[in-house]
Amino acid sequence: MKIVVLVKYVPDIEIGYEFTGQNTLDRSGAGLLSQLDEHPLEEARQLAEALDDVEVIALTLGPDDADEAVRRALQMGADAAFHVSDPAVAGSDAGATALVLAKAITHIGDVDLILTGAESADSGTRLVPVKLAALLGIPALTGASSLAVQPGGGAVTIERDEDAATLTLSAPLPALVSVTDKANEPAYPSAKAVMLARRKPVDELDLADLGVDASLVGAGAARVAVGSVTPNPPRAGGRKIPADGPDAIGQFIGLLREAGLV
């Protein structure tokens, strides 16, 4: 069974996000593997332990620095990695990104299961997984809080937590599953895993390798443009009610009524 896990190199949110004059995310600073992608990686590692003959492959699309994302994925249990890097891809929207990833997965070949994070930590559109599945002509099960693969790899079953219920969904393989942060607690790589990751292969690919016309990707081909970027306003301070005040409970109930909560 061959599992491909999509991983993404994103700006470090602890440092903060900056935008360029073209209203695109400034990716020139420090970055790291998206934390949301650690959950599908952990799910793949657990499947490899539970099932026979499983190969886990990490796949990323991004600049040279994105090599850090796949190296981290290798430390977390992936057996091999592919890194698609081409200057023409810069500025691609979700559709073009999905196109390139679909070509890369076809290039890898014989993929049974594609795992992704629920969304990327930088853009958060949740569009790429479903677009990718559509291009590949396979089912997409999104928002998995847990997943299981039948012995023999015939089908995948997930649970998706909704507001009022938990849904159980199944699809035949090959399929794509997006995994939420409720699915697992990613294991921290051991020193041995970090050392072994250095010996694992990372295949570099560009658009020519995948047979993708450069005119179909990049900012010039994007169907979505960001018109403006406005920082979120600072949060207003809340009202404080002294606990030892003469009518603290009455004031508290009054605030709840003002907010329509009682």
C-alpha positions, 0 to 999 in steps of 0.5 A, spaced: 500 500 500 502 506 498 500 512 502 502 520 500 502 525 505 501 532 502 506 537 507 507 544 506 512 549 508 509 555 511 511 562 514 512 561 522 506 564 525 510 565 532 513 570 528 507 573 524 505 574 517 507 579 513 504 581 506 507 584 500 505 590 496 501 585 491 497 583 497 500 576 497 503 573 503 511 574 504 514 568 504 521 570 504 522 569 512 523 563 516 518 557 515 517 550 518 512 544 516 505 546 517 503 544 524 496 541 521 500 537 517 503 533 522 496 530 524 496 526 517 503 524 517 502 521 524 496 517 521 500 515 516 505 512 521 500 509 525 497 505 518 504 503 517 505 500 523 498 496 523 498 494 516 503 490 512 507 492 506 505 500 507 510 505 504 509 512 506 511 518 501 511 525 503 510 530 497 511 538 497 510 543 492 514 550 494 521 553 493 527 551 495 526 552 503 520 547 502 525 542 503 525 543 510 518 541 510 519 534 507 525 533 511 521 534 517 516 529 514 521 524 513 523 524 521 516 523 522 516 516 519 515 518 511 519 513 507 521 517 502 519 524 499 518 528 493 519 536 492 516 539 486 520 546 486 519 551 480 520 558 479 514 559 475 509 556 480 510 562 485 503 566 486 499 560 484 492 559 486 488 553 489 486 550 482 493 551 479 496 548 486 492 542 485 493 541 478 501 540 479 500 536 485 495 531 481 501 531 476 506 529 481 501 524 484 500 521 477 508 521 476 509 517 483 504 512 481 500 507 484 498 511 490 492 508 494 491 513 499 492 521 499 492 524 506 492 531 507 491 536 513 484 539 514 487 546 511 494 549 510 496 554 516 497 560 512 491 560 507 486 556 510 482 555 504 481 548 505 480 548 497 486 544 495 484 537 497 477 537 494 480 540 487 486 535 487 481 529 488 476 531 483 482 532 478 484 525 480 477 522 479 477 519 486 473 520 492 475 525 498 473 524 505 474 531 509 474 533 516 476 526 519 477 526 526 479 518 525 480 513 520 481 506 518 483 502 512 480 495 511 486 490 511 488 488 504 486 496 503 479 495 500 476 501 503 477 507 508 473 509 513 473 516 517 469 519 522 467 526 522 465 530 528 459 535 526 455 540 531 450 535 532 452 528 530 458 524 528 458 521 521 461 515 519 463 515 512 467 510 507 470 510 500 473 505 496 481 506 495 484 510 492 481 516 495 483 522 499 482 524 506 483 530 510 485 529 517 483 534 523 487 535 529 483 531 533 485 525 529 491 524 534 497 527 538 503 527 533 509 523 536 515 527 537 521 524 532 526 520 536 534 522 535 534 515 531 529 517 527 532 524 525 539 521 524 535 515 519 531 521 516 538 524 513 539 517 509 532 517 506 531 519 499 528 526 496 526 526 489 526 533 486 521 535 480 520 541 476 514 542 471 518 539 465 518 533 469 511 533 470 509 535 463 505 541 466 505 548 462 508 554 465 502 558 463 497 554 467 500 556 473 503 562 477 500 569 479 498 570 471 494 564 471 491 565 478 483 565 477 483 568 484 486 575 486 486 578 493 484 585 493 486 588 499 489 586 506 486 589 513 489 587 519 484 584 524 482 590 529 484 589 536 480 586 541 476 590 546 477 589 553 471 586 557 467 589 562 469 587 569 465 586 575 468 586 582 466 580 585 465 583 592 460 588 589 453 589 592 450 587 586 455 583 582 450 577 580 445 582 578 450 586 574 452 579 571 445 577 569 444 584 566 450 583 561 448 576 559 441 579 558 444 585 554 448 579 550 441 575 548 444 569 552 438 569 557 
